[in-house]
Amino acid sequence: MFFALIAIRTEHALNRSDSSVCLLRMQSDTSSVSSLTLPAGYPRIRVVTTLDELLGTPLANGVNALCWPRALSGDFSEVVTALCNSKEGIGEGISPLDDARLRTLPVGDAGRVAINCMLEDLRLLRDHGRAPELNCIRAYPREDEPGVVPIDVYSFHADSAPVETDTWLCTYHGASSEGLRNDEARRRVDDPETRAELRKLYGGEDGEGFHEFLTENCYDLHYAPALNAQPFPFGIGNLWRIATDWPGSPVPPCIHRAPENLPGQPPRLLLIS
C-alpha cells in the first residue's frame, strides 16, 4: 500500500518573542491577503478566526470542514530554494522536514520569518496533542498501472480511521490541496459499472466479504466528481481541520485531494496531522 494511503486509512519550542511576532503577523498583517475562495452557499465549511475556535468548534450539525484563513509573513519560496540547495537536498518524492533542519537553513530575514511560522504551527499542534508532520513534496507515489479505482492521493478521497479523529492541513508553498463538495461527489464503488468490475476483481458476490475487500483496498474512500463539479482550493497559509470517515461520525467526511505537481512547478511545503 502506498505511503500516501497510510494517512488516508489511519491518519524545540521557538523563542517566545519570535512566536509572538509570527502569530501577530498571522492575524493582522495587511501586506499580503489570505488566498481563500470557498464555494458559494455551501454550509459544510465554517470559517473561524482563531486557533481556539479551530480547536474547539465541533465537526457536527452538517459542518465537516473548518478553515482559519491566514496571511502569513515571510518568504516560503526562499525556504524551498534553501532546502533544494542544501547538502541533503530534496528528493523526487516526499521529504520529511524536522525542526533542526529548518532552524539551520541558511536563509535571510524573510526566510527566517517563514520558518518560524511553520515551527510555531508545529509547536501549537503538538501542545494540543497532535503529531503534525511537515513535508517538502515534489510528488506522491502513484500506481504503476491504474486499476478500476484510483487509490492515490491525487484522486478525490476521504481520510478514514477506526476511532474519532480529524485531519489538519496547511499548504505554505506550491499548489494547495483541493476540496470537493459532498453534493458534487459520488463514491466510485457506488457506480454500477465500477462496482461490477470490482466484483470481477474480487471474484465473488456482493456481500460481506466483498465489502471487506473494498475497505481493505481503500476503494470505498475514493470519489468521482459530478459532471459540472467545481473543486475549490484550500489556499496558501490557511489552516484547515477536516472531518474523516470514522464509525459514528455525525457528519460525512470532507472530500479532498492532493494537487498535481506539473513539470516546472516548485515543490510544496505541507503540514499534515
Sequence and secondary structure as in RCSB ss.txt:
>XXXX:A:sequence
MFFALIAIRTEHALNRSDSSVCLLRMQSDTSSVSSLTLPAGYPRIRVVTTLDELLGTPLANGVNALCWPRALSGD
FSEVVTALCNSKEGIGEGISPLDDARLRTLPVGDAGRVAINCMLEDLRLLRDHGRAPELNCIRAYPREDEPGVVP
IDVYSFHADSAPVETDTWLCTYHGASSEGLRNDEARRRVDDPETRAELRKLYGGEDGEGFHEFLTENCYDLHYAP
ALNAQPFPFGIGNLWRIATDWPGSPVPPCIHRAPENLPGQPPRLLLIS
>XXXX:A:secstr
  HHHHHHHT     HHHHHHHHHHHHH  SS       TT TTEEE SSHHHHHHS S TT  EEEE     S 
HHHHHHHHHHSSS   SSEEE  HHHHHT    HHHHHHHHHHHHHHHHHHHTT   EEEEES     SS  SS 
 STTS B  B SSS EEEEEEEESS  EEE GGGEEEGGGSHHHHHHHHHHHTS SSHHHHHHHHHTTGGGBEEE
 TT   EE  BS EEEEE B TT SS   EEE     TT   EEEEE 
